[in-house]
């Protein structure tokens, strides 16, 4: 029992250190936790127990649910063309290009090449949502458009993974059926949710939030049994409930506090700690090839699509960079390949390093140089300075005229 407490303190200490570094550097805490996880995993080797794995998995589910809850139906109706085009292109281009590199240039077998293409085709809803939240763009149209397009990309990855590798057994169809029924009934049960909220009357037990967690965990169970992933129904549930949360704005902040305080640190730290840097050193050249292969293929498809929709240059580049990130579904695809014996440990570590680099480097560049929120702040600051200057000039002119 004493080892459990010590192990817990180690993970929480890493989370605390990540938070302080994030605040100090002004970088998304999710990215810092990834880096800290890589360092810890290759130095002190924190124990990844079953409860750590559960908290990490549940953190990914709830975080993906929160990302979906940011996308109201009005946004989907307004930007459905942009979301579908950007999302589809963002999936297809890197999937085909990285598959080509793995199979035809590196001579990997076709199944391992498919896993490679799938792992590097994704965007990271978890990272993108965390960045949107910290930048304040989660409430803006551009932020919601990016989240919607990311969902389309990852949906393509999940569908492709299912078509290529899933055994369509009873559990798979049961998962699909239960998910469809749940998605249909949840809007109908809004009155029940409101009843629970009214019944609790601010009580600390929060039965409404517990009910949501119950639905997410139950669907995650059926997803895993159906050889899918719990984050997929979680995203759909978030989108279905988004309009409900507009009327109940106090719910999301409460879930967000729970998630970012105690759940997602385990997910990001664990994802980083699984990377074996020693096995990657022998194939460091491949890391560079796959990294630029993913990023450039994304740009090859996304940038012309952005110009087609007449995005401003800075906004277009920002969207390209954030949709070049990868983590949640990328790591899921890579881990699936490893657990099923499709790829080996070295290939898995290689893919995970590339995935983590794509989660960090494009995001840093996007936030530092192309962030629309910073551009708006600078524009507002210049406007205020000009206003102050004009007022000062006017006052000086009036004073001069009065003296005359």
Phi, psi and omega in degrees: 000322181296329178292328178296315180295320180294317179297320178297317181296326179295312180296318180291326176296318177298322179294320179295315178301317179299320180296314180296318179295319179300314180295319183293317184269345182072030180249147181309133183296331179298319180291319179296319179297324176299311182296314178300321178298317178298315180297313181295320182295336181254006179234288185271347176051067179297145184288124177266089181277177181296323181288329175295316178299318179295312180298322178295316180294316179294325176299317178296321180296310183292322179297318178294323175300315179298321178298318178294327182290347178279348187255098179286162180299329180295324179291318179297317179295324183284322187242028185294324179294311180298317181297314182294315182293309181297317181295316181293315179296320181297329177279311191292315186299306179291329179299310181291320184291314180290326174298318179298315180299312184293318187274314187268332179263318181265352177063030172287154179292164190295326180290318176295324179293322177295317177299319178299312179299319180293316182297329183259005179269348192278167162246165180255101176299322182298310181293314182299317180294319178299319179293316178302318183294314182287334179273348183080010182272355181295339179263355181270163180295320182294321179294318180290326176296317179298315180297319179294318179294322177299321179296318179298318179300309182291330175297320175299319178297314181296316180298316179296318178298319179293316181293326184276327191231345185281137169275118184281073181267189183297320181298322180297312181290329175295317177299313180299316181295313181295321179297315180297317179296317180296316179297328180284320187278330186304313176299327179291334183266015179302321180298324177294318178299316179294326177297315179298321179296316180291322181295321181290326177051045179080012182293145184295342181288338176046067181298330179297314179292320177299322179296319178297315178299322178299314180298316181296317182291319180295316178293326177297322177300309180295327178296314180295318178295331178271014179063029174246200182231144183295339181289335181293304177297331179298318179295317180296320178297318178301317180294320180295324184268359185302314181295327177295320182289340175298323180277346182230070190291344183280347185286309184301314178303324179293314179295322181298319179297313179301316186293307186283341179277318191233346185254303185296330176304322179293323180294308183290319178296318180295317180302320179288323184290342180283349183281126177260100184294329181296318181288341181276334183301325182290339181235036183299329178297325179291330176300315180295317182299311182290325179299307180289332176298316179292309186296313182292322178293326175297313180297322181301324180267320188282320185296313176298324178295321177296321177294325177298322178271008174062040172289147171296153186303313182296318179296319180298315179294321179299315178298316179302315183293315181292327178280356173273354179287162177204143173193290191302293183287335176294313178292326177297315180296316180295317180294325176297315179298321180291313183294332180267002179074017180281322175237158180265181184297321180293318178295321178297313180298320178301310181296321181294322177297315179298315180300315180293321177297321178289337176283333187263302190296306179300325181293317178298315180297317180297316183289325184279326190241339187230014184293118179299329180295318178294321179298320178294321178296317179296319179296317178296319179297317179295322179296317179295318178298318179295322179296316178297318180297317180295320178296316180297318180296318179297317179296320179296319179295320179295318179297318180296319181293320179295323179295323179291000000 
